[in-house]
Amino acid sequence: MSSITPQDIKKEFFKSKMGIAGITILSILILTSIFTMVLIPIETFQEWNNPGSWITYPKTAIPVWVNLFLFEKIPEHKILTQPNIKNAANNEINLSSYQFNFNFEYDQFPNDFIYSYSSQYVNSPLLEMSVIRPDGIKLKLVSTSLPYSDVITIHEDKIFSTDAMIKKELFLQEEKFEFKIDKLSAEDIVFSKTKVNEPLKGNYVFLINLYEINEKSEITESNLIIGGKAFGIMGTDELRRDLAMGLLWGTPLALFIGLVVSIASVIMGLIYGVYAGFKGKKTDETLMRFNDVIYALPALPFLIILSVTISNSIFVMIGFLMIFGWVGIAKVARSMSLQIKTRGYVEAATMMGQKDSKMILKHILPQLLPYAFASVAISVPAAITTEAGLSFLGLGDPSFPTWGQILHDANTFGATARGLWWWIVPPGIMIAITGLAFVFIGNALDSIINPKLKR
Amino acid sequence: MKKYIAKRAATMFGVLLITLLITIMLVGSNMDTILKQGVVFQVRSEITENPEIAQSFSSVQEFEGYIQDRTDERIKNLGLDEPWYSPQRIGLTMYKIILLDFGQATFLTSDLGSSDVKEIIFEKLPRTILLFTTATILISIIGIFVGALSASKIGSTIDRITSSFAIISSSFPVWWIGMLMIFLFAFTYQIFPARATPDIPASSPEYLGALLYHMTLPLITIVMIGFGSWAYLVRNFMVGIMQEDFIIAKKAIGIKQSKITYTHALKNAAPPIITILALSLSGSLGGAIITEAVFDWPGMGRLYFEAITVMDLPVIIGATYILTVFFLVSIFIADLLYGYFDPRIRTNTE
């Protein structure tokens, strides 16, 4: 076990397919983490649990790429923020016009549409909203005057497709359709063919006009949301959160938890075990009894009680995971150091009167390094799955979007029963892939250290 | 050997006491508050039941004072006036728990409506044992067979499939696979029920059948995820043994490969396998908490989870105790088996 030099291990490691596969997956994960931390705005992480910051996104939307495999295209959720602005003046009347162009190529009606704006004006301008459809028909949707004001004010409002005034306006234009529209919702009328109630594909223009006499008024900020059932690469969840963001942020978190827990436990276990084995006699006996006690504690119930009673902060949790992580390693490290202790050069060094600390650090620990690396790699998946499991039970740190936390939310909102596979499958696969990377690396190292298994 | 057993037993008992102590320390202060609130509630409800007492007070202060006195008196009688960390109280609590007297549950009840923690636990325990023992036995049978098969043909397709399946399956969390299985076989294809709790009362004769039917999905899931790593483990033991001289000698005198694998090699690989079997039984009990929560299997794990969710402390303490006892007993058995099969362990007293 100790006759191999680090160079040999490196050479052997890169010869094994498993080792290369593990390293490749791990590098991809690390790159993803770096990408996430550098390029994804940190707000998506901090505001993960703030429903207000996800309000413009759709509820439980399917990933957009699913449309590639479907004949009947599911409408995508569109957030249009940049209207074309035109200003015109006719005698005393000032007109500012805002146009949203978009292409609608789907086989289902959208969920809804929402127009939100903030406008700056004096007096009481008239706001008119209409839509020009691909077949050339222009439907008037809203015609309303903004609340009167003497001084320049900023008025913010939202127009929902469910508003009664839209319904009323549409009802006045009933003759344009060859079917009854009184029971249909606004989006089912606006996006419908005139002959039958089916979605009409093509280019739509939503037109918002602001009329004002003598005064100049404008809409400073506006956006139009066409509520769809598909959004983003990974879809969204019940709380309208973009799952792609959650999955991306989960990567550095999982790597952090896994690596910190396993590295710390291995270091603790190594030092503890080596010290016990090296000292021997009473020290060994006492230390190993204590080790037995920790070993015999049922880990999961204890982790649960600890997280409920003390704290469920992710950092405290890492500490708890370490308590149960070092035990097995200490046992192996002890028996290994018992063997190494009997070797000639160690005995020689003892006779020369070297200090204990120096003996352990210089002569015994280096021999155990290959084993240490293998155990780090092997214990990472356990740390990640345990944390995920605790989070899944709802005992994790809710302020961090870990994969376990996403699965917990999925379970709470009954994602399995509702068939929301995009909420369940990706987080689990990410957990498994991350685990797999470390298992591959660990196994490759292990088979180099214990060559017996290879034959 | 006797000394060895005695020593292990003493350690195990020590661990049990320590576990209990830590549990009580962790939930003790909360438990204290809950008990005291219970006393106050009791006193107040007694007064509302007897209007005469309530009418005999002339002012609110007098009324409150009366309640305070009565409460203090009871708290003193129950020994709750001492802080929860006082040695007498901890000692008494531990003594009671060791004798399986866990008291009354705060919120949870058994299926039959009893709120005695002992009854609740002993109602759930057999179901957990049923599910996880069945699963472990199936896993070990399949695992040993597949493992021996791939060890006899190292490097073959079967060996490679087994090894890669073992590695891949071990990195999936069981509960996640459980969610997928429910998604696939309970909702997409409606073959099995989604909730593993049978909806007929426990007293009816069809209950056992219903329970077994509801058990299928969790059982399949646990076995599917579990047997791979078992097979891999058995394979690695066997590979080690196949390289021993006596096996090579047997090969040389012309004994059939399959006979060597299944009789001589497997027999020699038995000790570590049995040891791990005992350990994995207890390990599965710990994992039961999440698995049962996912499948809604009405056993100890779900009980534990429910108790944690509503902070039903007597149940938490009781369930932790029982889980620890099971865990320790199986570790103890594993230890003894190991010592029995491998004499080096028990003679090495250093």
Interface residues (C-beta under 8 A of the other chain):
Chain A: G280 K281 D284 R289 D292 V293 Y295 A296 L297 P298 A299 L300 P301 F302 I304 I305 L306 V308 T309 I310 P381 T385 A388 G389 F392 L393 G394 L395 L407 A410 N411 T416 A417 G419 W421 I424 V425 P427 G428 I431 A432 G435 L436 V439 F440 N443 K452 L453 R455
Chain B: T11 M12 G14 V15 I18 T19 I22 T23 L26 V27 N30 I154 I167 I168 S170 S171 F172 P173 W175 W176 I177 M179 L180 I182 F183 A186 F187 T188 A194 N236 V239 G240 Q243 L285 G286 G287 I289 I290 A293 V294 Y304 F305 I308 T309 M311 I316 A319 T320 L323 T324 F327 L328 I331 E350
